[in-house]
Amino acid sequence: MNHLAPAAGTASSQPPRRAFLRLVGGGVVMAAGVGAAGCASGPPEAALQPWRMATAETELRRFMLAHALLAPNPHNRQSWIADLREPGRIHLLCDGERLLPETDPFGRQILIGCGAFIELALIAAAERGHSVTVALFPQGAPAARSLPAGTVVATLTPGPAGSAPRAPLYAAIARRHTAKTAYADGRPLPEALTSAWVETARRHGLQAGTVTAPEPLAALRRITREAYEIEAITPATWLESARLMRIGPDAIAKHRDGISLSSPMIRLLHTTGLFDPMEVPQRGQSSLQRVMDHWKPYETGSGLLWLVSAGNSRPQQLESGRAYVRQHLQATAAGVDMHPVSQALQEFEAMRGPYAAVHRALGVDPAQGTVQMLARVGYASAPAGPPPRRDLATMLRT
């Protein structure tokens, strides 16, 4: 569930055009909204309205969905369709127009995002006093290596009023954001929080833990750094992200998904034709160095949180999303930040080395278990803001 965006730099004198393009066109793995000169501007207010208006929905199912669409999801694709045509039920479908066939060829990360969507819907229903019956893949789970468009991921059936207690984590839904800045190093995590993460995973049939000791943490950071570079230099994965860039407030407001780039520097370079996101970084060039320079803050923090399933079934992928977003809400409630660094878990061919390495480092045999999520945790140097979201109406079938 990683978001890519470009970095830009300044120079005392302007180099030839192609050299300048290499300098600014390659740093496409920068946190959305971060400006080169420290003068970033966030997404336009119109793109943030779903974060402000979730409580305005009065009908129960729409109230649930207005909160569910705030769930974390890969590349902010928001691959969700909610079918409300059957009274009293929500049928959640996978939006086949919003998949990531290069970085997520089997749809595993998309389903993790759908699992997070389901969990937020349940928490919102509980806030209104309603339990929810969840049927995963009511028409059958898709094959392991294919996620067809229109797959019915789950059917949610709310129970009567008074059938569930209010959810303590509800208040954290609108405050949960992914902080991609540097984190404080060495600051310990609350023991109650790390215990809650383990228990949350257990309730979803998973295992979780944290890596905080210096040597194993350094080893995992080396693997994730290598994976970050591989995703950048692989043309198919780089270009998949580049096509999802929304540069400037007009594009962000129009699409309300993907990778938001709104810093004044990026907008200026793009307008003048000096920023070309379609240029793939290459080893030995300054474009890749800028990508890797931006990685440095990602090697900060208190440690890494991992989430592992005993297999890699489609229901387990959904449960991983449910557990992950609940863990993130628990972190938010405790004042702790979280940021996925899961490139090494992607299943495209060029990532085979880091994929095997991260499983070895965590003691997981890929034939018997799967690392579903890996996220750095700790205390961010600056608060994170909300990313754009599409309006609820765009996701509904009624």
Salt bridges, closest charged atoms under 4 A:
GLU45 OE2 - ARG52 NE 3.04
GLU59 OE2 - ARG61 NE 3.41
ASP83 OD2 - ARG85 NH2 2.77
GLU86 OE2 - ARG89 NH1 3.51
GLU86 OE1 - HIS91 NE2 2.70
ASP95 OD2 - ARG98 NE 3.74
GLU119 OE1 - ARG322 NE 2.67
GLU119 OE2 - ARG326 NE 2.82
GLU127 OE2 - ARG166 NH2 2.52
GLU199 OE2 - ARG202 NH2 2.43
GLU199 OE2 - ARG203 NE 3.07
GLU229 OE2 - ARG283 NE 2.54
ASP257 OD2 - ARG77 NH1 2.85
ASP257 OD2 - ARG98 NH1 2.63
ASP257 OD1 - ARG246 NH2 2.95
GLU279 OE2 - ARG18 NH2 3.75
ASP293 OD1 - LYS296 NZ 3.76
GLU299 OE2 - ARG225 NE 2.50
GLU319 OE1 - HIS204 ND1 2.61
GLU319 OE2 - ARG322 NH1 3.45
GLU347 OE2 - ARG108 NE 2.72
GLU349 OE2 - ARG352 NH1 3.08
ASP391 OD1 - ARG256 NH1 2.83
